[in-house]
Each structure stands twice: as structure tokens, then as C-alpha cells.
């Protein structure tokens, strides 16, 4: 995947006759003859479901309209939302064998859904020759391609560059450490007004904690083979650091933070000027820049002995094994990832396009947000962790994890008790 990323820097209705009654037999005969010459394709309605920002929704709807214009027999039934609640809705439909034909899927879900045989084989019928083989490999299960990656992505950080400049804070340097990060938080906080904070409380942020533990050289909190691997000392260091920041008023109170909604113009704390930094995937950067033009900066995750960020596919399109339109769904996905018109509309709303050919065509037209997306990916690519897509059978652990960490953030339990509860909850998911 790294090679593909580095390249980013270098690549700058059929007509209907009027129905008459004067000569019905003649009309029927002519119609039959026309049909024999040009058979009319049967009408197909593809159900498609995705999550994302408003920018992604708008782009996707335009793309679907374009496909229908090019293929008048194909229309779409759409379902889209934010990330919260998306998996629950999709899982309920899948359990009833009523999943959408085409589904946007996140990497941590792939193992479970593949193990249950819920995805169709996409190995044939989709042109993947311009995709980095390492990236394509992440969508395979037992040698079969069941998920098509939709973009290059990275886990890093964004910040309100304009606000930092006003505070006299110099630009964030590549390779900064967690010690520098937390010192910056404490140095900046006294300069802010009431109701303003530098960062969110990371107590209940599993992704940021994973970056912290990885950077300490302790591996992923949950290993890819399904083992509980929270390092106790590292967890306690993290949890107690944020307990201290809560006491100092350097992070939002839990009830204030719980109202934060990414990319909601009225509720996203960074967009409303109440927050300076956020952990973020590169695929979301252009949406933030569109809502706060010229103010967004990007940085890698802080590091310790090792880097804290990683490269990954943004997410995937998969086709339901229960779909009656598998071939038409594959035809659409092939067009989606390889057509230049699609790329023009989508930009980087799903990350940097996976096709190297498409990237070379698009780069001269990238807007400021697109360039920030590429910048975050390239910064992370210099030194990154190997992405862990998740272990089979662990999808629901995230709910237990969030409940425990939320209670810790509201100081209903101690960091030590939280660790013990996490270890206990994990036993339900570990394979004997």
C-alpha cells in the first residue's frame, strides 16, 4: 500500500411510440419487430446502503443518478445515515435475509460477515488491475474477494490551524510525541475561553487508545486472532492522564462531550470553535475543510517508541449473498471504482481513490480538502503501524467496551476497575 501512496505525491430511454387505435394489429406487429431488433432490458432496482458525511451523501446520490442515466433500466433504493447505528440497522436486515444488494462495509465487520457466508464472491466481473495488490488483499476471505476497497485512508489527526495561529502556537511538526501532545494541551488550555477545550476526553475513545498502546510497542488491544491484549500499565497511564485533564478542565465534561457529533455544523465541537484537535480518518478531512474552509490542518498521530497511526482502506463495497442481482451489482461496483466521471463527482469523499489510474487523472483537479486528505495519508505513510481489521466474533465487544469506558469517564468506576471489567467482558469473545 505504501508504494501506491507515495505515487500520490508524484502524480500531480428507449423511445416509445404513441399508442393509437387506428390500426392496432399493425401497431402490435411493428412493436414486436422493434423488440426483436433491440430487446428491452428488464427493470432492476438495486438497494444500496452507506454511511458518511453530507458531502459523501450528496456525491453518492449524484453518482447513482449518473448510473441510471447511462443504464435506464437500473434504478436505486437508497439508505444512508451517519456511522452511529448503521451496523445495527444493517445487521437486522441481514438477519432477515433482506440486506441491501450493495453495502458499504467497515473492515472490523468483514471477518464475522464472511464467516457467516453473507457476502457474494466478487473475484470475477470487476476490474481490479489498477488497485494496489496489498490493499485488494484486505478484502479477501479464504482466497475469495468479497469486499472491494473504496479508497486509501489513514488514521491521524486534524486541528483548527487558524485558531492555533491566533494563539501563537506554531504548526504541528511531523513525528511529534505523546509527551509533546499532552504538554501542548496543558499549555494552551489557560489561553482559551470558557467552554473551549484543546482535545476531547480520550477515556472512551478505543481507536485513540489503540494508537497510544501501539506506539508503546505493546501491540493492538485486541489481537487479530482474538486475544484480549490491553496492556494494564499502558491502559492505567492513559486513563489516569485523562482523569487529571478532566480535573484541570482541559477536556470537555462528559455530558458536553457526549453531544459532539462529527461533521454536524451545529454540534461538532471543532466546527463550532469549542475544540482544537480531533483524531480522524483521512477520508473525513475534505468534509471538514468544506465546512471550515482554510482552517484545517492535518498531522500524524503522536508517537512514542513506535508510530501511532496506520494506513488502511477507507471501507468497502460488498454484495449480499442473498441478492437476486449479484451480476448487476458487480457491474455497478466496477463502474464506480474505474470510471473517471464517478471520480470527478466523488473526489476524496471516500478517501483517495483506489485506482492509481484514476488518481493520476484527478490530482491536478484536487481541491484544498482533497490535498489535505492526500497530505495526511502521505504523512502517515512515512512511518505507520500494520492495520488490524478486527478479530472474528468480536464485533459486539465494542458495545461492552464503550459502556465500561463511559462509566469510567463519568467517574462511576476507577481505571483499575475499568481494566478488570474489560478483561472480564473479553472472556465472552475469546475462543477457548
Secondary structure, DSSP 8 states (H G I E B T S, - for coil): -HHHHHHHHH----------STTHHHHHHHHHHHHHHS-----EEEEEEEE--HHHHHHHHHHHHHHHHHSTTEEEEEEEE-STTHHHHHHHHHHTT---SEEEE-GGGHHHHHHTT-B---SSSS--TTB-HHHHHTTEETTEE--EE--EEEEEEEEEHHHHHHTT-----TT-BHHHHHHHHHHHHTTS-TT-BSB--GGG-HHHHHHHHHHTT---SB-TTS-B---HHHHHHHHHHHHHHHHTT-B--HHHHTT--TT-TTT-TTTTTSBSEEEEEGGGHHHHHHHSTT-EEEE---BSSS---EEEE--EEEEBTT-TTHHHHHHHHHHHHH-HHHHHHHTTTTSB-SBHHHHHHHGGG--HHHHHHHHHHHHHHTS-B------TT-TTHHHHHHHHHHHHHTTSS-HHHHHHHHHHHHTTTS--
